[in-house]
Amino acid sequence: MTDLLYDPPWYLPAAIAALGIYLFIHGNRRQDGKIRAVGAGVALLAVALFFVGRVMETDLEIAEKRSRQVVDAVEKHDWNALRSLLDPKASVAVPNGPVYSNRDLIVGGAQMATEQFGIKNIRVLSLTSRQDDTMITVDIDALSDQGMTGQPFPTSWQFEWQELSGGWTLMRIVCLKIGQESGEGMRRSFPQP
């Protein structure tokens, strides 16, 4: 229900506005001030719904925005920004198990990997998200240029955002695919700081 308020589909405020305009015109033709006032009120409601939907961010939008900020921080080698987006107990894993067990190891590993593989120009190809109570999972497919190969290199990631007392924080990153590798073979792509 809150999605209809904070992130309405474009046609919802348009349909409400059309109804309000119809009622206003109908009331104006009949010289009925009550119908005209209701029509104006409905049209104003549509305008308010449109602006609330554009100004307010849903929890999913916050998690998606911050996920993009994580990608941008790695691309720009802004390790302080990356550190600020991660929970101190955040972890990185591949499907078969953990790789990094805290924020400092994640940032150190990201620094080493970007230097070792020459990662730059990271582009998000797709981003999908879903919310389950106090957890939001954001799936990202990205493409980066790597100095080692000179070719675009695809990767797939899953970011798990947890709602804590201070807001949404990134608790877990799962690497789903690196190039053509998936599973245990990906572990060698993660340098140990």
N, C-alpha and C positions, 0 to 999 in steps of 0.2 A: 504494500500500500504506500509506503514512504517513497518507493521508486516513482510512483505516479505523481507525487508531489515534487520531489527533488530532481527527478530525471524523466519528465514526461515525454512520450513520443510526440513528435512535432504536430501530429494531427489532433491530439487531444485539446490543446489550447485553441487551435484553429476551429475545431468543431464547436467548442464552447463559445468562442467569439462569434461564429456564424449564427448560433442560436440567439445570443444576446442582441446582435444587430437585427435579426429577424423580428424579435420581440419589440425592440425599440421602434422599428419602422411600422410594424403592425399597430402598436399603441399610438403612434403619431398619426396614422391614417384615421384611426377611430376616435382620436381626441381623448384617449384614455390615459391619464397621467400615471395610474398604477402600473399598467403594462409597460409603458415607456420607461418608468423608473426601474422596473424589474429587468428590462432589456439592457438598460445602461449598467445596472449592477452586475449582470451576468457577463457583459463585455469587459467590465473592469476586473472581474474575477479571472477571466481568460488572460488578460494582460498581466495580472499579478502572478498567475500560475506560470506563464512564460518566463517572467523575470526571476522568480524563485528557482525555476529549473535551470536557469543559466548561471545564477550566482552561487547557489548552495551546492556543495560537493557531497555526494554520497560516500559511504565507506568504501565501496568498490572503486569509485573514481579516485579517492585518496590513495588506495593501494596501487592502482594502475599508474598514477602520477609518480609515486615514490619508486615504483619498479623501474620506470623510465629514468628517474634520477640516478638509480644504481647503475644502470647501463651507461648513462652520460658520465658519471664519475669515473668509471673504469676507462671509458674512451678518452677522457680528458686527463687521466692520471691524477685526478683530484682525490687523493687518499683521505684527506680530512673529511670531505663530503661523504665518501663511502663509509668511513668510520661512524659518522653521525647518523647514518641510515640503518646501521646494524645494531642489534641488541648485543650487549657484552657476551651473552651466552649463545649467540648465533652460531650456526654450524653450516658446513657445506658437505654434501654427500653425493655419491653416485648411487644408482639403484641397489648395489650390493653392499653398501656400507659407508661409514663416515670417511671424510677426507680431512677437513679442518674442524676443530672442535670449539673455537672461540673467535671473537671479532679480530683480535690481533693476528691470529694465524690466517684468517681470511684475507685481511688487507695485505699482509706480507706475501701470501701466495699470489694474490692478484697483481701485486707489483712485479714479482719475479716472472710470472707468466706473460705479462704484457711486454716486458723487456726481452725475455727468452724467445718468444714467438713473434715479436714485432707487431702486436695487435693494435690496429687503428681503424678508424672509420667504421664504427659499429652501427649497424642499421637494424632497427626492430622491424621484422617482416610481419609478424602477427602477435597479437596480445589478447588473451582471453582470461576472464576471471570468474570466480564463483565464490560465494560466501556461505559458510556453515557456522551459524551462531557467532562465536568470537574468533573465527579464523577465516581469512581470505586467502585463496590460492590463485596466483597469477601465473599463467603459462606464457612463456615468451619464446618465439623463434627469432633468432637474430643471424645476421650475416656480417662478418668482419673481414677486413683486409689483413693479411698476415705477411710480414716481411720475409718469413722463411720460404713460403711457397709462391708469393706474388699473386695468388688466386683468392677469390672470395671464399670464405670458409663458414659453413653453416653450423650453428649450435642451437640446442634447445634446453631451456631452463624452466624450473618451477620455483617460484618464490612463495613462501608461506608466511603470511603476515598474521600476527597475533594481537588481539586487542587487550592491552594491559591498562593499568590505572592512568598512565601517561599518554595513552592514545595507541595508535597502530605502530607496531615495531616489527622489523624483519627478523624472524627467529630461525628460519631454515631455508637454505637454497639447495635444490636438488638438480644436478646436471643430468639431463635425460639423454643427450646426444652431443657428441663432438665430431664433426665431419661425418664419416661413415661408421664411427665407433659408437657402440652403446654397451652398457654393462661394465664388466671388470676391466676391459681394455682401455677405458677412459682414464683410469686412475693414474697412468703414467703422464697424462697431460697436466697434472697438478703438481707443480714443484713444491718441495717441502722447505719452508722458510727456516 
